[in-house]
Amino acid sequence: MSSPPLEIERKFLVTSDAWQSNASSATRMRQGYLSTGSLTVRARVAGDQAWLTLKGATEGITRVEREYPIPVDEAEHLLEHNVTGAVIDKTRHRVPHGDQEWEVDVFHGDNEGLVVAEIELSAEDETVDIPDWAGAEISHDRRYRNGRLATAPYAGWPDEF
């Protein structure tokens, strides 16, 4: 039996627009959470594709993740009728930096003003060349998880955050 697919990622707040000059693509995404307990279940629409994603509990910066393509109309139905909290609306930019590719998410709607960079890794101890435009690391800060942003949007956070 093969080992389960793992998502290992580090996340950072973005401190400037310097990443924009290297962005190679941008995709608008809408995603909603059907469950955010020990098993997170998410429906996502990105362009003309959609997925249902199952994520296990996070240990460190790692968790089991399984993703299944589904018809866009089914994902849209889930987003319209079955999500917990609000639908997350963001544009994901792919940004090469060194030998790695970063993803920069620019949030819209109730999470407007939040810009987060993430890098997916093959191991927790993988060396990462952190770009100048990446600020504070938020990998372990639950407030910045998309499932949490659906129920506690960035726009409602106190100014001290």
C-alpha atoms as a printed R data frame, in Angstrom:
    type eleno elety resid chain resno       x      y       z
1   ATOM     1    CA   MET     A     1   0.000  0.000   0.000
2   ATOM     2    CA   SER     A     2   1.412  3.388  -0.953
3   ATOM     3    CA   SER     A     3   1.727  6.238   1.509
4   ATOM     4    CA   PRO     A     4  -0.969  8.932   1.401
5   ATOM     5    CA   PRO     A     5  -0.375 12.143  -0.554
6   ATOM     6    CA   LEU     A     6   0.938 14.875   1.714
7   ATOM     7    CA   GLU     A     7   0.620 18.644   1.553
8   ATOM     8    CA   ILE     A     8   3.647 20.305   3.120
9   ATOM     9    CA   GLU     A     9   3.571 24.089   2.872
10  ATOM    10    CA   ARG     A    10   4.902 27.230   4.464
11  ATOM    11    CA   LYS     A    11   2.928 30.488   4.368
12  ATOM    12    CA   PHE     A    12   4.031 34.102   4.666
13  ATOM    13    CA   LEU     A    13   2.369 37.502   4.643
14  ATOM    14    CA   VAL     A    14   3.303 39.513   1.561
15  ATOM    15    CA   THR     A    15   4.873 42.888   2.362
16  ATOM    16    CA   SER     A    16   5.166 44.526  -1.077
17  ATOM    17    CA   ASP     A    17   4.073 44.302  -4.706
18  ATOM    18    CA   ALA     A    18   7.593 43.329  -5.885
19  ATOM    19    CA   TRP     A    19   6.389 39.776  -6.663
20  ATOM    20    CA   GLN     A    20   4.098 41.055  -9.424
21  ATOM    21    CA   SER     A    21   6.887 41.591 -11.944
22  ATOM    22    CA   ASN     A    22   7.737 37.857 -11.829
23  ATOM    23    CA   ALA     A    23   4.198 36.449 -11.776
24  ATOM    24    CA   SER     A    24   3.752 33.910 -14.566
25  ATOM    25    CA   SER     A    25  -0.006 33.295 -14.331
26  ATOM    26    CA   ALA     A    26  -3.136 34.260 -12.426
27  ATOM    27    CA   THR     A    27  -6.283 32.244 -11.753
28  ATOM    28    CA   ARG     A    28  -9.421 33.455 -10.005
29  ATOM    29    CA   MET     A    29 -10.688 30.913  -7.475
30  ATOM    30    CA   ARG     A    30 -13.795 30.443  -5.408
31  ATOM    31    CA   GLN     A    31 -13.803 27.872  -2.654
32  ATOM    32    CA   GLY     A    32 -16.026 26.871   0.189
33  ATOM    33    CA   TYR     A    33 -15.831 24.499   3.113
34  ATOM    34    CA   LEU     A    34 -18.355 21.721   3.690
35  ATOM    35    CA   SER     A    35 -16.548 20.636   6.864
36  ATOM    36    CA   THR     A    36 -13.704 22.165   8.880
37  ATOM    37    CA   GLY     A    37 -13.320 19.622  11.671
38  ATOM    38    CA   SER     A    38 -10.544 17.034  11.916
39  ATOM    39    CA   LEU     A    39 -11.291 16.320   8.252
40  ATOM    40    CA   THR     A    40 -11.593 19.435   6.114
41  ATOM    41    CA   VAL     A    41 -13.739 19.082   2.991
42  ATOM    42    CA   ARG     A    42 -13.469 21.840   0.398
43  ATOM    43    CA   ALA     A    43 -15.051 22.515  -2.987
44  ATOM    44    CA   ARG     A    44 -13.039 24.754  -5.321
45  ATOM    45    CA   VAL     A    45 -13.717 26.257  -8.734
46  ATOM    46    CA   ALA     A    46 -10.722 27.656 -10.623
47  ATOM    47    CA   GLY     A    47 -11.419 28.806 -14.149
48  ATOM    48    CA   ASP     A    48 -13.172 25.969 -15.991
49  ATOM    49    CA   GLN     A    49 -12.120 23.264 -13.523
50  ATOM    50    CA   ALA     A    50 -13.334 22.153 -10.107
51  ATOM    51    CA   TRP     A    51 -12.204 19.852  -7.306
52  ATOM    52    CA   LEU     A    52 -13.384 18.323  -4.086
53  ATOM    53    CA   THR     A    53 -10.508 18.217  -1.608
54  ATOM    54    CA   LEU     A    54 -10.177 16.257   1.616
55  ATOM    55    CA   LYS     A    55  -7.522 17.382   4.110
56  ATOM    56    CA   GLY     A    56  -6.567 15.662   7.333
57  ATOM    57    CA   ALA     A    57  -5.421 17.271  10.563
58  ATOM    58    CA   THR     A    58  -2.253 19.368  10.345
59  ATOM    59    CA   GLU     A    59   0.857 18.093  12.092
60  ATOM    60    CA   GLY     A    60   3.565 20.747  11.968
61  ATOM    61    CA   ILE     A    61   3.202 22.053   8.412
62  ATOM    62    CA   THR     A    62   2.122 18.693   6.964
63  ATOM    63    CA   ARG     A    63  -1.231 17.069   6.376
64  ATOM    64    CA   VAL     A    64  -2.749 14.375   4.207
65  ATOM    65    CA   GLU     A    65  -4.505 15.833   1.177
66  ATOM    66    CA   ARG     A    66  -6.589 14.083  -1.445
67  ATOM    67    CA   GLU     A    67  -8.066 16.002  -4.357
68  ATOM    68    CA   TYR     A    68 -10.703 14.781  -6.807
69  ATOM    69    CA   PRO     A    69 -11.827 16.559  -9.984
70  ATOM    70    CA   ILE     A    70 -15.588 17.136 -10.118
71  ATOM    71    CA   PRO     A    71 -17.855 18.835 -12.667
72  ATOM    72    CA   VAL     A    72 -17.897 22.629 -12.315
73  ATOM    73    CA   ASP     A    73 -21.693 22.736 -12.048
74  ATOM    74    CA   GLU     A    74 -21.574 20.321  -9.085
75  ATOM    75    CA   ALA     A    75 -18.913 22.437  -7.370
76  ATOM    76    CA   GLU     A    76 -20.948 25.595  -7.986
77  ATOM    77    CA   HIS     A    77 -23.992 23.896  -6.445
78  ATOM    78    CA   LEU     A    78 -21.946 22.955  -3.364
79  ATOM    79    CA   LEU     A    79 -20.655 26.539  -3.064
80  ATOM    80    CA   GLU     A    80 -24.173 27.926  -3.368
81  ATOM    81    CA   HIS     A    81 -25.949 25.550  -0.977
82  ATOM    82    CA   ASN     A    82 -23.628 23.564   1.262
83  ATOM    83    CA   VAL     A    83 -20.748 25.603   2.648
84  ATOM    84    CA   THR     A    84 -19.967 26.506   6.233
85  ATOM    85    CA   GLY     A    85 -19.295 30.244   6.398
86  ATOM    86    CA   ALA     A    86 -18.611 32.408   3.373
87  ATOM    87    CA   VAL     A    87 -17.153 31.441   0.023
88  ATOM    88    CA   ILE     A    88 -13.498 32.475  -0.256
89  ATOM    89    CA   ASP     A    89 -12.755 34.536  -3.366
90  ATOM    90    CA   LYS     A    90  -9.118 35.016  -4.354
91  ATOM    91    CA   THR     A    91  -6.754 35.292  -7.279
92  ATOM    92    CA   ARG     A    92  -3.817 32.902  -7.205
93  ATOM    93    CA   HIS     A    93  -0.637 34.039  -8.900
94  ATOM    94    CA   ARG     A    94   2.226 31.670  -9.673
95  ATOM    95    CA   VAL     A    95   5.556 33.353  -9.008
96  ATOM    96    CA   PRO     A    96   8.875 31.661  -9.823
97  ATOM    97    CA   HIS     A    97  11.653 32.491  -7.368
98  ATOM    98    CA   GLY     A    98  15.006 30.760  -7.619
99  ATOM    99    CA   ASP     A    99  14.406 27.063  -8.269
100 ATOM   100    CA   GLN     A   100  10.964 27.076  -6.668
101 ATOM   101    CA   GLU     A   101   7.506 28.280  -7.587
102 ATOM   102    CA   TRP     A   102   5.555 30.310  -5.057
103 ATOM   103    CA   GLU     A   103   1.828 30.910  -5.024
104 ATOM   104    CA   VAL     A   104   0.614 34.370  -4.037
105 ATOM   105    CA   ASP     A   105  -3.058 34.598  -3.099
106 ATOM   106    CA   VAL     A   106  -4.690 38.020  -3.328
107 ATOM   107    CA   PHE     A   107  -7.990 37.855  -1.476
108 ATOM   108    CA   HIS     A   108 -11.211 39.650  -2.459
109 ATOM   109    CA   GLY     A   109 -14.521 40.375  -0.735
110 ATOM   110    CA   ASP     A   110 -14.525 40.082   3.061
111 ATOM   111    CA   ASN     A   111 -10.832 39.152   2.984
112 ATOM   112    CA   GLU     A   112  -9.799 42.117   0.796
113 ATOM   113    CA   GLY     A   113  -6.387 43.480   1.749
114 ATOM   114    CA   LEU     A   114  -4.958 40.093   2.690
115 ATOM   115    CA   VAL     A   115  -2.120 38.833   0.485
116 ATOM   116    CA   VAL     A   116  -0.474 35.522   1.387
117 ATOM   117    CA   ALA     A   117   2.434 33.677  -0.247
118 ATOM   118    CA   GLU     A   118   2.884 29.949   0.102
119 ATOM   119    CA   ILE     A   119   5.440 27.444  -1.021
120 ATOM   120    CA   GLU     A   120   4.732 23.720  -1.268
121 ATOM   121    CA   LEU     A   121   7.589 21.502  -0.178
122 ATOM   122    CA   SER     A   122   8.600 17.875  -0.572
123 ATOM   123    CA   ALA     A   123   9.766 17.710   3.090
124 ATOM   124    CA   GLU     A   124   9.337 19.901   6.166
125 ATOM   125    CA   ASP     A   125  13.096 20.515   6.341
126 ATOM   126    CA   GLU     A   126  13.454 21.444   2.652
127 ATOM   127    CA   THR     A   127  15.555 24.567   2.162
128 ATOM   128    CA   VAL     A   128  13.508 27.573   1.057
129 ATOM   129    CA   ASP     A   129  14.860 30.745  -0.537
130 ATOM   130    CA   ILE     A   130  12.450 33.275   0.957
131 ATOM   131    CA   PRO     A   131  11.870 36.262  -1.356
132 ATOM   132    CA   ASP     A   132  12.309 39.842  -0.118
133 ATOM   133    CA   TRP     A   133   8.576 40.464  -0.564
134 ATOM   134    CA   ALA     A   134   7.675 37.685   1.903
135 ATOM   135    CA   GLY     A   135   7.318 38.975   5.460
136 ATOM   136    CA   ALA     A   136   6.213 37.268   8.658
137 ATOM   137    CA   GLU     A   137   5.764 33.516   8.509
138 ATOM   138    CA   ILE     A   138   2.188 32.471   9.314
139 ATOM   139    CA   SER     A   139   2.461 28.708   8.713
140 ATOM   140    CA   HIS     A   140   1.366 27.924  12.274
141 ATOM   141    CA   ASP     A   141  -1.174 30.747  12.674
142 ATOM   142    CA   ARG     A   142  -4.628 29.200  12.309
143 ATOM   143    CA   ARG     A   143  -6.285 32.575  11.646
144 ATOM   144    CA   TYR     A   144  -4.809 32.578   8.139
145 ATOM   145    CA   ARG     A   145  -6.157 29.193   7.093
146 ATOM   146    CA   ASN     A   146  -8.723 29.534   4.342
147 ATOM   147    CA   GLY     A   147 -11.293 27.504   6.273
148 ATOM   148    CA   ARG     A   148 -10.938 29.937   9.170
149 ATOM   149    CA   LEU     A   149 -11.132 32.977   6.844
150 ATOM   150    CA   ALA     A   150 -14.505 31.665   5.652
151 ATOM   151    CA   THR     A   151 -15.940 32.043   9.166
152 ATOM   152    CA   ALA     A   152 -13.744 34.855  10.559
153 ATOM   153    CA   PRO     A   153 -12.933 37.087   7.568
154 ATOM   154    CA   TYR     A   154  -9.873 39.327   7.559
155 ATOM   155    CA   ALA     A   155 -12.023 42.492   7.238
156 ATOM   156    CA   GLY     A   156 -13.419 41.867  10.732
157 ATOM   157    CA   TRP     A   157 -10.091 41.430  12.495
158 ATOM   158    CA   PRO     A   158  -9.036 44.027  15.054
159 ATOM   159    CA   ASP     A   159  -6.415 46.509  13.799
160 ATOM   160    CA   GLU     A   160  -3.704 45.111  16.091
161 ATOM   161    CA   PHE     A   161  -3.483 42.019  13.858
